[in-house]
């Protein structure tokens, strides 16, 4: 994910990423859609202190949960899928959902209920109220049942799957002149008010904007023409059509 953007003295741009890589280019094109999908954080006090150590919003390596007391919260496909996949690895696995109904595929729900009947996992109609532990290491949670009764449940790994939300992310800190989290552009080059930075697709805005894939292709084509002139000011654009250009057909493998 792009995390930082700065302009260099020679007019080029330095882009940094969360993978600690650096890219330098004369032009930056932002094609971020409406933003990045980020997991919804449960409304549990202090949960951020456990994130990355014992609270996870995605499973990167299943082996990290081997031999652990895993608690999964949610009622969608992600919650059910990881309940089924992690059950064989975990020391114990418990699924909690605020109601005895799910938005996941019925096959997955049936498999989960079979594991419950076989006492291989637990399922509670409940919600997570509080986390207990120290230094980011979860030890237990307080669960609240449908009858409002509370109890303490042992868990050292918590996976909440409460859906995703769209956020603009670090782009908001790039110093662009945003309008309602969108980047205003012209309709000739689809360049932002910052020279050398273009925006195409759902992330941009202009009079008459239609959020269609078709519109995005049109915007990209005009942007590319303008970007070429910045990247190679001493070269002339050789405009070609795939229907008649043998060189383009050769590159596409359709000659």
N, C-alpha and C positions, 0 to 999 in steps of 0.2 A: 504494500500500500504506500502510495506517495505521502510523505509526511512533511516535507519542507521544500520551499522554492525560493531561490534567491537569484538576483541578477548579477552577473559578473561584470567587471570593468570593460571587457571587450564586447559587451552587448548580448552575450550568450546567457543561457539559463543553467543553473545547477539545481538538479532535482535529487532529493534524498528520499530513501525508502525505509520502511520498518525492517527490512532485511539488511540494513547497514550498507547498501550499495549507493553509489553516486552516479548520476547520468548528467552529461553536459551536452546541450544542444542549442542551436539557434532559434528553434521554435518549440513551443509546448502546445499540445492539443489535448484538451480536457474532454473526454467522452465518458463521463461518469454516470450516465443515466440520471436517476433522481437522487443518487447518493449511494452509499454502501449499506448492505444489509448487516445489521448488528443485532445480536441477541438481546431480548428484553430482560432486564435485570429484575428479579423478584423484589417486592417491597419488604425486604427483611433488613432490619437495622444491622449495620456493620458487615454486611455480606462482602463488601469490597475488600475487606481485610483478609478474606480467605480465597479470593479469586486467584487462580493460577497455582495454588498449593493444594487445596482440597475442594474447591468449588470450581466446576468446569462447565462451560456452555457448549462444548463440543468434545468429541472423542478423537484424539489424534492417534494414540496408540492404545490398543485394547489391553496390552500387557501391563500398562500402568495401573490397571484396576484388579489385577490378579491378587487374590488373597485379602481383599479389602471388604469392609462393610459398606456397601454402596446404597445410596438413597437416590432414587430418580423421581422427579416431580413433573407431571404433565400428562396430557391426555391425547396428544397427537401422534403422528407416525414416528417422529424422532424418539419420543419417550418410549413408545412400545417397541420399536426396533432395537433400541439399545438395551432395553430390559431383556429381550430375548437373546441378544448377542453377548451380553456381559454376565448373564446368569451362570453359565458354566465356569466362568473364571473367578467370580467373586466369592469371598468367604460367606457373605450373605448379601441378598439383594432385596430391596423393598421399593415398591412403586406406590406413590401416593398421588391422588387426584381429588379435586374438590367435589366430584360427583361420580357415581357409578355408571358413567357413560363416556364414550370416547369418540374422537374425531379421526381415529386411525382406521386402517383396513380391518374388516371383520375377521379375516384370517389371523392377523396378528393378535387381535383381542382374544380370539379363541385359544390361541397358543399360550398367551399369558395366563388365562384362567386355568388351563390344564396344568401349568407349572405351579399355580397356587394350590390346586387340589392335590398335587403330588407333594406339597409342602417344600418345594424347591425354592420358591420365593414367597414374599408376602405382598399383599395389596391392602391398602387402607384408603377409605374415603376420608381424606384429611388434607390439611394444608400445613406448610412449615411456618411456624411462628417465630422461632428463635434458634440461633446457632450457638453452640458451646464449644470452646476450645481456646487455644493460645498460640500466638505467633503464626497465625495463618493455618494452623493444623486443627482440623475439625475433629471433635471427639463424640459429640452427640447433638441432636436437635430436639426442639420441643415441637410436637405435633398437636394440632387441634382437630378433633373429629367433628363430624356433622352435628353431633349432640353438644358441641362446645366443650367437651371434656378434653383435658390436656394430659399428655404423657411424654416422658423423655425416651428418645429412641437412639440407640447407638449407631453412629455412622462416622466414617472417616473420609468419605468421598461423596460429594453431593453434586448431582447433575440436574439442574433445572432447565426444562425445555418449555418455555413460555412463549415461543414464537419469535419472530424477527421484526425489527423496525428499521425504517430508512433514516439514515443520518448523513449529513453532508460530510462530516468528518474533517480531516485536516485542510481540505480545500477552503474551508471558511477562514483559515489563517493565512492564505496565500496573498492577501492584500488586494484582492480583486474587488471591483465595485459590484457587490451582489445586490440583487433585488428579490426579496422573498426567497432566499436561498437558491436563486438561479442567476446565471451569468448573462447579462445583457450583451448582445452582439449586433453587428450590422448584418444586412442581408446580401451584401456583395461578396464579403470574404469570410464572414462568420468569425471575425476577430473581436475579441473583447476590447474594452476601453484601455487595456494595457497592451501596447504594441508587442507582437510576437507571441501572444497567448491567444489561442483560438479555443472555441467551445462548440461542440456539435452534439446533436442528440438531445435527450430530455433535460440535460443540465443547462441548456441555454434558453434564452427568452428573447422574443422580438415581436413586433406587431403581426398578428395573423398566424402565430406559431401553432402548428399542429403536431402533437406528439405521436408521430407515426414512424415506423421503420423506413418507409418510403422517403419521408422528409429528411431523416438522418442521412440516407445515401446522397440525397441532393446536397445537403449541407457539407458532407465530407468531400464531395467532388469539387465544389467551389473553394472550400478551405485549402485543398491540396494544391490548387492552382496558385493561390496567394502564398502558401507556405514555400512552394518551389522558388518563387522569386526572392524570398528572404534567404533561403538556404543556398541558392546558386544564382546570385545576382548577375553574374556574367554569362550565364547560359540562357539560351532561348528554349522555351517549351515547345517540344515537338508534339503537337496534338494528333492523336491517332484513335482509330476506331477498331474494336476487336473484329468487326465484320469484314474489314478490308486490309488490316495491317498484318502482314505475314510474320513480322517480328513479334508482335503481341501474341499472335496465335501460337507461335513456337514456344514462347515463355509459358503459355497456359497449357501447352501440350495438346492442342487441338488442331495443329496444322496438318 
